[in-house]
């Protein structure tokens, strides 16, 4: 089964509203993990960040489906990346 198919199945099974709440929760968990690592960096806190990054990445995939915005997202991401590149060059 393809990645996108699994993400769609999750949305179908638990619903859009529930998955959007999970997005917020996963982002909050990532924020908490980053702050904890900044206060006292260890291999465990590093691992926690990586784990939460994966969760957030999966939820962003679901958001792209929910919002039906993959092409827009790709375009905006590219613009923002190019802006970052210009800032670094100046």
N, C-alpha and C positions, 0 to 999 in steps of 0.2 A: 504494500500500500504506500502511496506517495505521501510525502510530508504534508502538502496542502490538503489532501483528503482526510488525513488524521485531524488536522486543525478544524476542518469543517465538521467532522463528526463530533468533536468536542463542543462546538458551538451548537450543533443540532441537539446534542444530548442534554446539555445544561442550560442552553438559552443565552441570548445576547446579553441581557441584563446581568446575569450571574457572571458571565465571562468578563464583562467590563468591570465589575467589582473586583474580580480576581486580578485584573490588570493593575488596579490601584493598590491592592494588597501586595502584589509581587514587587511593584516599584518601591513601596514603603519598606519592604524587607531588604531590598538592595541598598536603599539609602541607609538603613540601620547597619547593615554589614560594612558599608564603606566607612561610616563614622566610627564604628567599633575598631576597624583596622587602623584608621588614622590615629586613634587614641593609643592603641597598643598593638602594633603589627606583629603577627605571628603567622606561622604556616597555616594554622587553623583558620584564622580570620581571613587570610588570603583565599583559602579554599571556600569559605563561606561566600565571599564575593563572587567567585567563579560560579558557584552553584546558583546564586541568585541571578547572575547575569544570564545564565541559561534559561531560568524560569521567565525572566523578563523578555528575552528574545522570543521564546515560544508564544508568549502573550502578545507581543507586537505582531507576530505572524497572524494571530487570530484577529487582532484589531484591523490589520490590513484587509482581511476578508470581510469583517463586520462593516467597515466603513467603505468598502469597495473602492480603494484608493491606491492600489499598488503603483500604477503609472504616475499618479500625482506625487506620491511619496518618493519614488525614485527620482523624479525631476527636482523636487525640493531638496532632497538629500544631496544631489549633485551640485545644485546652486550653493548650498551651505558649505559643502566641501571645498568648492572653488573659492569661496569667500575666505575660508580659513587659510587656504593655500596662499592667497594674495596677501593676507595679513602677515603670514610668516615670512613672505618674501620682502615685505616693506620695512 
